[in-house]
Amino acid sequence: MNEAPAFILALVGGALLGSIFFGGLWWTIRRGLSSRRPAILFLGSLLLRTSIAIAGFYFIARGDWRRLMACLFGFLVARMFAMRLIRAPSEKGSPIVEGGET
């Protein structure tokens, strides 16, 4: 039972890392559209966001695969939340068509 707080903190830490990663991606896309050098902006953002995420996973997990999995789950929850939050207006409420049929 002592491990529960560590897993909860790992989950919250993963969600925070995901928020930073996907928030940074959103910011980069918004700025990249009007940038004079978008390639440098996108590459720099990718390297920074990935470095923060990997370092965060490393420090949160501390060598325990269960904490790493909790952190990864929190990261994925942040991704799903970001996808719902930033969905295009035309996609809201539209059914998903499987198999390419209309």
N, C-alpha and C positions, 0 to 999 in steps of 0.2 A: 503494500500500500504506500510505502514511501516514495515509490517511483511515479505515482500519479501526478504530483505537481510538476515533476521534470517533463513528463510527456505533454502536459497542458502548456507549459512554457515553450516547449519545442513547437507545438502546434501554433501557438500565437506568434512565435518568432518566424515560422515559415510563412504565415499569413502576412506578416510585416515585410518580409523579404519579397514576397510576391507582389505586394502593393507597391513597393519601391521599384521592382523590375517592370511591372506592367504600367505603372504610372509614368515611369521614365520612357517607356516605349511610346505611350500615347503622346507625351510631351515632344519626343523626338519627331514623330510623324507630323504633328502640328507645325513645328518649327522647320522641318525639312522641306515642306512644300514651298516655303518662301525663301529658303536659304540660297545664298549665292554658291555655296559649296556643299551640297547635300551629302555627297559621298563621305566627306570627312566627318560631318556631323553624325551620320548613321553609323559609321565604323567606330568612331569614338564612343558613341552612346552604347553600342553593342559591347565593346570591350569593358566599359565602366560598369554597366548593368550586370554583365556576366561575372565580372570579378567580385562585385559586391555579393551576388547570390552565392557563388562558390565559397567565398570566405565565410559568409554567414552560415551556410550548411556545415562547413568544417567546424566552426566554433560552437554551434548549437549542438551538433551530434556528439562531439567529444569522444569519438571512437565507438559509440553505441549505435548499432544499426537500427534499433527500435526508435531511438530519438531522431535519427536521420529520416526514418519513414514517417514519423509524426510531423517533422518539419516539412518534408516533401508534400504530405497531405495538406498541410496549411497553405503551402505555396500553390497547390492546385485549386484549393478553395478560393484563394484570391484571384486566380486566373478565371475561374467560372464567374465570380462576382464582377470582375472587370469586363468580361464578355457581355454579361447582361446589362451592365451600366452603359456601355459604349456602343451598343447595337444600333445599327442604322435604322431610322424611322420606317423605311420601307420593309425591313425585315421583321418588325414587330407584328406578331399575330399571323404571319404567313406560315402555312403548313410546310413541312419538309416533305418533298417529293422524293421517294426512293426509286432507284432504278432508272432515272433519267426520263421517266414518263411525265407528261404534263396533264 
